[in-house]
Amino acid sequence: MPHVDLGGSRLFYEETGEGPAVVLLHEGLLDRRMWEPQWPVLAERFRTIRFDAPGFGESEPAAGDYVLADVLGGLLDALGVERAGLVGGSMGAKAAIDYSLARPERVTALVAAVPGLSGFSFRAYSDEQNARAEAAWKVRDLQALVDLWLEVWAPLGTDETLRRIARDCAKTFELPEEIDPPVPAAGRLRELRVPTLVISGGRDVQGINDICRLLAREVPGARLEVFAGADHLPSYREPERFNALVIRFLEEVSA
């Protein structure tokens, strides 16, 4: 699989299709494979790129803490992509927002699905879940941490594919974390001048839905689409609806 060298580490990516560029940024504890339901569909209309964040999937870990938006910028430079639509989920959406604020001239459109937001903190785990996480971490029971992550973020259940991806990414619990940029996005959303679509899951954790509403309220012209029956994985729970929505939005803003 092709890769680029960024900061002394190899970042693995895939690309397929022709047309305007679209980059897919995955959620935490998952990797580029989470976009499999979108991959062939988007490739019918776009030059579609997906990659594993540092330490996830096949990509090598970063040498230390890193800003994922900077990694995205390095990948675009390495691939010669001047402008692209960004489709991100959770951690990936947070990075896409940060990059869109930093380099709006390089972003044609932003799709922020169940997004995190730099500078915005919230609590996802209950006291009991936090206690289990701390106990598992003390003995480095990474599988227990994976199971807990799935319990919180995928309460509607998982199939073998999703569980396998999460298990493969269990190593990321022990790696340097992706950090916020020096100037986080939370207080700058009114500065965002990129066509923006926000997608929320009605059964996601409260903090994520708070971010979705904040983006819809603060980002000029932003649209909010609620997947009422989905948890933190709307692209996986309702792929046909997700694909149609994203394609329509990307085509509208590029028309």
C-alpha positions as CSV (number, residue, x, y, z in Angstrom):
1,M,0.0,0.0,0.0
2,P,1.4,3.5,-0.8
3,H,2.7,5.7,2.0
4,V,4.2,9.1,2.5
5,D,7.0,9.9,5.0
6,L,5.9,12.6,7.5
7,G,7.9,13.6,10.5
8,G,10.1,10.5,10.3
9,S,7.0,8.2,10.2
10,R,5.3,6.4,7.4
11,L,1.7,7.4,6.8
12,F,-0.3,4.8,4.8
13,Y,-3.1,5.9,2.5
14,E,-5.2,4.7,-0.4
15,E,-6.8,6.6,-3.3
16,T,-9.2,5.6,-6.0
17,G,-11.5,7.3,-8.5
18,E,-11.2,10.5,-10.5
19,G,-12.6,14.0,-10.2
20,P,-12.5,16.5,-7.4
21,A,-10.5,15.3,-4.4
22,V,-12.3,14.1,-1.3
23,V,-10.4,13.0,1.8
24,L,-11.9,10.7,4.5
25,L,-10.7,11.0,8.1
26,H,-11.5,8.2,10.4
27,E,-12.8,8.1,14.0
28,G,-10.6,7.3,17.1
29,L,-10.0,3.6,17.8
30,L,-10.9,2.8,14.2
31,D,-8.9,3.2,11.0
32,R,-9.4,3.9,7.3
33,R,-11.5,0.7,6.9
34,M,-14.4,2.3,8.7
35,W,-15.1,4.0,5.4
36,E,-15.6,0.8,3.4
37,P,-19.3,1.5,2.9
38,Q,-18.4,4.9,1.4
39,W,-15.3,4.0,-0.5
40,P,-16.6,2.6,-3.8
41,V,-19.6,4.9,-3.9
42,L,-17.6,8.1,-3.6
43,A,-15.0,6.8,-6.0
44,E,-17.6,6.9,-8.8
45,R,-17.6,10.7,-8.7
46,F,-14.5,11.8,-6.8
47,R,-10.8,11.2,-6.4
48,T,-11.2,9.6,-3.0
49,I,-8.4,9.4,-0.5
50,R,-8.4,7.7,2.9
51,F,-5.5,7.3,5.3
52,D,-4.6,5.8,8.7
53,A,-3.8,8.5,11.3
54,P,-0.4,8.0,13.0
55,G,-0.4,4.8,15.0
56,F,-3.7,3.6,13.6
57,G,-4.1,0.8,11.1
58,E,-0.9,0.4,9.1
59,S,0.5,3.9,9.8
60,E,3.5,4.2,12.1
61,P,3.2,6.0,15.3
62,A,4.2,9.7,15.5
63,A,7.5,10.4,17.4
64,G,5.5,12.3,20.0
65,D,2.3,14.3,20.4
66,Y,1.0,15.5,17.1
67,V,-1.8,17.7,15.6
68,L,-3.8,15.6,13.2
69,A,-4.7,18.7,11.1
70,D,-1.0,19.1,10.4
71,V,-0.7,15.5,9.4
72,L,-3.6,16.1,7.0
73,G,-1.9,19.1,5.5
74,G,1.3,17.1,5.0
75,L,-0.5,14.4,3.2
76,L,-2.3,16.8,0.9
77,D,1.1,18.4,0.1
78,A,2.7,15.0,-0.6
79,L,-0.1,14.0,-2.9
80,G,-0.2,17.3,-4.8
81,V,-3.8,18.0,-3.8
82,E,-4.4,21.7,-3.9
83,R,-8.0,21.6,-2.8
84,A,-10.2,18.9,-1.3
85,G,-13.5,18.2,0.3
86,L,-13.0,16.8,3.8
87,V,-15.3,14.1,5.3
88,G,-14.4,13.3,8.9
89,G,-15.9,11.4,11.7
90,S,-15.3,12.2,15.4
91,M,-11.5,12.6,15.8
92,G,-11.2,13.0,12.1
93,A,-13.9,15.6,11.9
94,K,-12.1,17.5,14.7
95,A,-9.0,17.6,12.5
96,A,-11.0,18.6,9.4
97,I,-12.5,21.5,11.3
98,D,-9.0,22.6,12.5
99,Y,-7.6,22.4,9.0
100,S,-10.5,24.2,7.5
101,L,-9.9,27.1,9.9
102,A,-6.2,27.1,9.2
103,R,-6.3,26.7,5.5
104,P,-9.8,27.5,4.1
105,E,-8.4,28.2,0.7
106,R,-7.6,24.5,0.4
107,V,-11.0,23.1,1.5
108,T,-13.9,23.0,-0.9
109,A,-16.3,21.6,1.6
110,L,-16.4,20.2,5.1
111,V,-18.6,17.3,6.3
112,A,-18.3,17.0,10.1
113,A,-19.9,13.7,11.2
114,V,-20.4,13.3,15.0
115,P,-17.4,15.7,15.4
116,G,-15.1,16.3,18.2
117,L,-14.0,19.9,18.6
118,S,-10.6,21.2,19.7
119,G,-11.0,23.3,22.8
120,F,-14.3,21.7,23.8
121,S,-14.2,19.2,26.6
122,F,-17.0,16.9,27.8
123,R,-17.5,13.7,29.7
124,A,-18.5,10.6,27.7
125,Y,-18.0,7.9,30.4
126,S,-20.1,7.4,33.5
127,D,-18.4,7.1,36.9
128,E,-18.7,3.4,36.7
129,Q,-17.3,3.2,33.2
130,N,-14.4,5.5,34.3
131,A,-13.6,3.2,37.2
132,R,-13.5,0.2,34.8
133,A,-11.3,2.0,32.4
134,E,-8.9,3.0,35.2
135,A,-8.8,-0.6,36.5
136,A,-8.2,-2.0,32.9
137,W,-5.4,0.6,32.3
138,K,-3.6,-0.4,35.5
139,V,-3.1,-3.9,34.2
140,R,-2.8,-2.8,30.6
141,D,-5.9,-4.9,29.6
142,L,-6.2,-3.3,26.2
143,Q,-9.0,-5.6,25.2
144,A,-11.1,-4.5,28.1
145,L,-10.5,-0.9,27.1
146,V,-11.6,-1.7,23.5
147,D,-14.8,-3.4,24.8
148,L,-15.5,-0.3,27.0
149,W,-15.0,2.0,24.0
150,L,-17.5,0.0,22.0
151,E,-19.9,0.0,24.9
152,V,-19.9,3.8,25.0
153,W,-19.6,4.8,21.4
154,A,-21.3,1.9,19.6
155,P,-24.2,1.1,22.0
156,L,-26.3,-0.2,19.1
157,G,-24.0,-3.2,18.8
158,T,-21.1,-4.2,16.6
159,D,-20.4,-6.8,13.9
160,E,-17.2,-8.7,13.5
161,T,-15.7,-6.2,11.1
162,L,-16.1,-3.3,13.4
163,R,-14.8,-5.3,16.4
164,R,-11.8,-6.4,14.4
165,I,-10.9,-2.9,13.4
166,A,-11.2,-1.7,17.0
167,R,-9.2,-4.6,18.3
168,D,-6.5,-3.9,15.7
169,C,-6.3,-0.3,17.0
170,A,-6.1,-1.3,20.7
171,K,-2.4,-0.4,20.5
172,T,-3.3,3.3,20.2
173,F,-4.2,3.4,23.9
174,E,-0.4,3.2,24.6
175,L,0.7,5.7,21.9
176,P,1.3,9.5,22.0
177,E,-2.0,11.3,21.7
178,E,-3.3,13.6,19.0
179,I,-3.5,17.0,20.6
180,D,-5.3,20.3,19.9
181,P,-3.7,23.0,17.8
182,P,-2.2,26.0,19.6
183,V,-5.4,28.0,18.9
184,P,-8.3,25.6,19.2
185,A,-11.5,25.8,17.1
186,A,-14.1,26.1,19.8
187,G,-13.9,29.9,20.1
188,R,-13.4,30.5,16.4
189,L,-16.3,28.8,14.7
190,R,-17.8,32.1,13.3
191,E,-14.5,32.5,11.4
192,L,-15.1,29.3,9.4
193,R,-15.8,30.2,5.8
194,V,-16.1,26.8,4.3
195,P,-19.4,25.2,3.2
196,T,-20.2,22.9,6.1
197,L,-22.5,19.9,6.7
198,V,-22.8,18.6,10.2
199,I,-24.2,15.1,10.8
200,S,-25.2,13.9,14.3
201,G,-26.5,10.7,15.7
202,G,-29.6,10.9,17.8
203,R,-28.3,8.1,20.1
204,D,-24.8,9.5,20.4
205,V,-23.3,10.8,23.7
206,Q,-24.6,14.1,24.9
207,G,-21.3,15.9,24.4
208,I,-21.0,15.1,20.7
209,N,-24.6,16.3,20.1
210,D,-23.8,19.5,22.0
211,I,-20.9,20.1,19.6
212,C,-23.1,19.4,16.6
213,R,-25.6,22.0,17.7
214,L,-22.8,24.5,18.4
215,L,-21.4,24.0,14.9
216,A,-24.8,24.4,13.3
217,R,-25.4,27.6,15.3
218,E,-22.0,29.2,15.0
219,V,-20.6,28.3,11.6
220,P,-22.0,30.6,8.9
221,G,-24.4,28.8,6.7
222,A,-23.8,25.4,8.3
223,R,-26.4,22.7,7.8
224,L,-27.3,20.1,10.4
225,E,-28.6,16.6,9.5
226,V,-29.8,14.3,12.4
227,F,-29.6,10.5,12.0
228,A,-32.1,10.0,14.8
229,G,-31.6,6.2,15.0
230,A,-27.8,6.2,14.9
231,D,-25.1,6.3,17.6
232,H,-21.6,7.5,17.1
233,L,-21.3,5.7,13.7
234,P,-23.9,7.2,11.4
235,S,-21.8,6.4,8.3
236,Y,-21.8,2.7,9.4
237,R,-25.4,2.5,10.7
238,E,-27.1,4.1,7.7
239,P,-24.5,4.0,4.8
240,E,-27.0,4.5,2.0
241,R,-28.5,7.6,3.5
242,F,-25.1,8.9,4.6
243,N,-23.6,8.4,1.1
244,A,-26.5,10.1,-0.7
245,L,-26.4,13.1,1.7
246,V,-22.7,13.6,1.4
247,I,-22.5,13.2,-2.4
248,R,-25.4,15.6,-2.8
249,F,-23.8,18.2,-0.5
250,L,-20.3,17.9,-2.2
251,E,-21.9,18.2,-5.6
252,E,-24.0,21.2,-4.6
253,V,-21.1,23.2,-3.2
254,S,-18.9,22.5,-6.2
255,A,-21.6,23.4,-8.8
